[in-house]
């Protein structure tokens, strides 16, 4: 029963305006980002945002909020907490 109550207390809001501006709440970390893909760790699982010219405009981990801009093509939650990435992440390419 405790697990059910914990799931109910987790909330997330996603506002997407004209596929160009997005607000996401319930964010605990930004895992990776580049102009075509942003990977967010949220209270409800990993969230992948794909598109073109994507930017993280504002990040407040204290509030658990992220503002994004760019052309959003898709928002996808992972099934097991992680995504199989076909390319190296932004951070791994940066430190090679």
N, C-alpha and C positions, 0 to 999 in steps of 0.2 A: 504494500500500500504506500510505503514511503517513496518508492521509485515513481509511482504514479503522480504523487504530489510534487515531486521534484520536476517531472516533465511539465506539469501544468505551470509551474512558476517560471519556466524558461520561456521567454517571449522574444520575438524578433519582428522587426518592421522593415519592410523594403518598399521604398517609394521610387518609382522610375518615371521620369517625366520626359516624354517625347524621345525615348531611347537615348537621350543625351546627358541627363543628369540623374544620379542615383544617390539615395540616402539609405544606409543600412545600419540598423541598431543591433545590439546583441553580439558585437564583434569583440573577440578577445585578442586577436593578433592578425597582422598582415603577414602571410607566409612568403609570398613572392608577388612581384608585379613587373610588368613590362607593357609596352603600348598595345599589345594584343591580348593580354590575359592578366587578371588579378586573382590571387588565391587568398581567401579570407578564412580564418578559423572563427567559427561562431558558436554560440551556445547550442545551436541545433545541428551542428556538423560543419564540415568543410564546404565552403561555397566558392565556386569558380565562376568568375565573370569574364566572358570572352567578348571581344569586339575590336574596334580600331581606334587608335589615338587615345587610349585609356590613360587617365591620370588620377592619382589619389590627391584630391584637392585639400581635404581636411581629415585628420585622424585624431581621435580622442579616445585613447584606451581607457582612461578614467571613466568616461561616460559610455564606452563601448560603441562609439559611433564612427562611421566613415562616410565621407562625401566623395563621390566619383564623378568624373565627366569624361566624355568621349562617346563614340557610337557603340552602344551595347547591342550585341547580337544574341547573347544567351546568358542565362543564370542557371547554374546546375549545382545541386547538392550531391555530395559523394555518398556512396552506400557503405561503408565500412570506415569512414573517417579519413580516407586518403584518396588521391587521384593518381592514376598512372600517367606520367607526363611523357610525351613523345620527344620533347626537347629539354635541354638543360634549363633550369630556372635562371632568373635574372641574377641572383646572388652567386650561383655556381659559375656562370659565365664571367661574372665580374672578377672572381678570385682565381680564375685559371691562369 
